[in-house]
């Protein structure tokens, strides 16, 4: 069953943290796409993969993920590029440091295909509930 505009897309992916230290075990990452926020995708890292004791979520443009699967992309805190035919690199930059993660490209492509099934490319504006987004931005209840 394909995702619909009402349902989120969620997929668990195992990434490999690249560092100077000994090879790390796989890092479980939840990839999430919420049609109510149609321009963004999210990577959710569980507490055990983070410096603190809470999960950390990185949100960035869906089009950045799409572009980064084909060629180097990104000019801010998130950079994505292909690494050979089967791996994709994701670099996350924050004031606390830089994390370099290697993902299976096929898993990211599958997630992205499901996200485009939920809200096709070019259909983001139609899927965006402007009233609800404005209410959330202004901190108003309801919407």
PyMOL commands that set and color helices and strands:
alter all, ss='L'
color gray80, all
select helices_A, chain A and resi 35-37+47-49+62-68+105-118+124-127+130-138
alter helices_A, ss='H'
color red, helices_A
select strands_A, chain A and resi 9-18+27-33+40-45+56-61+78-83+87-94+97-104
alter strands_A, ss='S'
color yellow, strands_A
deselect
rebuild
show_as cartoon
